[in-house]
Each structure stands twice: as C-alpha cells, then as structure tokens.
C-alpha cells in the first residue's frame, strides 16, 4: 500500500451534513468496495486473453515480467483515477472538457479517445463472439451482435437500478472469469524456477516487443482510466437536485437524514431508499460556482473514501493481475511449441487435448464472461468520453450501434480474430499517454485536488510510468517503420 497523500494547508469550508453513525469498520469498508472491481474487468477483457495466451505460447515465461510490471503500474493509475472522481465530483473527461479551452482541441482529444474506445470494443466484441462460437457454434457475426445486445441490457440496468446493482452483476461475471482462466494452472502448475526467471526484464526479438506493447495496452487500458473516475463519481457523488441541495442515494444503512431534507423529499422527489441518504451542499460545477473546495461533494467524508479506494483498487488489481498471470502461465505450460495455438480457437483445441474438455469449456466460459462484462464497461466509458469532452449525450442504443460497427465489420470480413485482438491492444497502448499524462498532472495540483493532491513520490512514480510506456511505444513504432 503506497504512502498516504500529503496534506496541503487548506481548510475545507463548513459543510452541511447529515448525522452519520459509523457502522462496523469491516462492514463500512465492504460497502465502499466496488468501483475498482468494475473498472478492473477492463484488465481481463478478451484482448488480455489473446495477448497473454499468444505471449505464453510463443515465448513461454519470457514476458512474465511485463504482466507483473503492467499490473503494478495499473494499481497506481487506477487509484489516481478514482481519487480524481471522488475529490472533484467529476470524471477525467469532464475535467479535461472544462480545462481544454479550444473547441478544436477538445474535438481532437475526443477523436483519439474515441478511436481508443472503438479499439477496446473491437477486442471485447470479438472475444465474446469467439466464445459463443466455441461453446455453441454461433457464427461470429451473430455472436458479435449477441455480445453487443447483452452490453446494452447491462447498461440499461446500470441507468435504471443504479451503480450498486451494476457492480454486483459485473462482480458476478468477474468470479466466472477468474475461475474459467485460473483452474487450468492448478491442474498443470508452472515450473517455479522458470517462473522466477521470467521476472527478469528482457526481450528476445522484435515480435516480443510487439507482444509486450500488446500486453501493456491490454493491462493499462485508457478507457479504464476514464471509466474509473466516472464510476467513483457516480457511486459517491450523486447529482440529483433536490431544492438546491444535491443528494447521494448510496450510503450505509446506518445513516440518518436531516429532518428538513426528509420533509422536503417526502413528496416523492427521490426514489426509494430515502432513509439512507447523506446530504451535502454543492456538487461538481455547482460547488465550484459557490466557492466550494475539492472534496465537498462526496456523500461520505472524503478522507474515508480515499482510504477505502486504496483497498478497492488493491483487491481489484490483485485479482486482475493474478488471473492475467494465470492465462500466460497456462499457455506457457500447455501450449508452448504446439502448432496452431496462435489463435483463441487453436488454444481452446489444444487445451481440450492436453487438459480435457472440462478445462477447455471453463476457458471458453471465462472468455464469454470476459467479453460480456468488459464490453459493458467499455460502452460506459465511451459514453462518458463523449459527454465529458463534447458535452453531447446521444441515445444509448445509437451510441452502442456506432461502436459495434468496426467489430462487426472485422468479423464479417473474416479477418483473423486473434490477430485483430492483439493489434487492437497495440492501438490501446498508443492511447495510454493521452489519458495518463493529464491524469498525473491533474492529481498533482492542489488547485484540483486540494489537500488530496499526490505525494511527490506518487507523482514521480506516475511520471516514471508515463515515460516507460511512451518509450516502449516509440520503440515499437521504430520497429514497425523500419521493418525490423
């Protein structure tokens, strides 16, 4: 767990708060966990599966260090994203949408973010389609349509039932993903000495660099950075207006409501669960117009939320990192040197032969759950990108159909699904600096986060991660353009 962020000499203004009776610490912490687990699904999407399976099959344990390093960097990045959403009451796209003054600058930034979102959708829809084909023989194009339709249903659930219900559904799929991709490692465990040797940073050839960039692109996802800040905002900073007062509908059951607020709301202005509300003056832009300080729009004390977020991110990244490592090790142990394992279909067939139909089926079920869960989070991120940067909100169905088109076109044209997945992750790796550099810069500023700004060591680590990723992408470009 990293060192707590330093306090800047600022005194938050008095806040009008409801009386809160703290529940048991464990129960309180459990209630606060969730947004990072949803964002963490992006780290287990079909692109991760394709990249890690390909790396393990072609190079054995060589790129284990890339998976571990990527997960460590992902912890830092997702923590910063969640903290930004909690403290400011805005997502990263919203903050950038306000701070980029030029209309054309906002549009250019939106365009690259939108292309990244489409690359994300490509991987997730193709992965779901391949899984449906493996399990039920569904044609790939129809499988893509089914995957996209399920993502719409999950997003409607999120908008109608709230973020907590959405979290429970995604976490259920996360359990299926973890079981499906991890069981095979216990059946055929890796060699400990080879695993330790794989922690030594090195490359073998240009293709190993390509796969390393693909793994990092699949591990550190730009859309997960955008999404996590929005998920934390939606969970802890609700923007329902009630007589000039902003209301949070997600609080522990022990919370008491100010009687005046309860009286105002008794006319049915707020949905069920009113007795569990926590009320604070100001939220988002309105708080800033009133002179509010960072951290004044949270439904619970911001210090508590920031501390809980570290645990949330730690649990999510521990799960994601372990499962990603299991995928690579599964391929390194069972698929290395086996013909035809450079595709998901070939890997499934090889697992069927080497470990039996049960493990192969669990792998396909995990791939299906991965596609369904991650495409929902990706669509959520895409909508947030458009709304935050362009201040445009389009119907969910229209938005979903637009982002489905590239994936369905790839499936219809008959391109190699696994190669398309790996290349989509390379595209994602080029979008990382555009999300990561602004995130590190914004969270280091007292004017943005107040006393919750980054400790200098946190900022240094963020800068180091940014330099490493940008350098790796530059090397990859050089290798591509020189034909190496």
ABEGO torsion letter per residue (X at the ends): XBBBBBBBBBBBBBBBBBBBBBBBAAAAAAAABGAAAAAAAAAABAAAAAAAAAAAAAAEAAAAAAAAAAAAAAAAAAAAAAAAAAAAGBBAAAAAAAABABAAAAAAAAAAAAAAAAAAAAAAAAAAAAAAAAAAGBBAAAAAAAAAAAAAAAAAAAAAAEAAAAAAAAAAAAAAAAAAAAAAAAABBBBAAAAAAAABBBBABAAAAAAAAAAAAAABBAAAAAAAAAAAAAAABBABBBGGBBBBABBBAABBBBAAAAAAAAAGABBBGAAABBBBBEBEAAAAAAGBBBGAABABBAAAAAAAAAAAAAAAAAAAAAAAAAAAAAAAAAABGBBGAABAAAAAAAAAAAAEAAAAAAAAAAAAAAAAAAAAAAAAAAAAAAAAAAGBBBBAAAAAAAAAAAAAAAAAAGBBAAAAAAAAAAAAAAAAAAAAAAAAAAAABAAAAEAABBBAAAAAAAAAAAAAAAAAAAAAAAAAAAGX
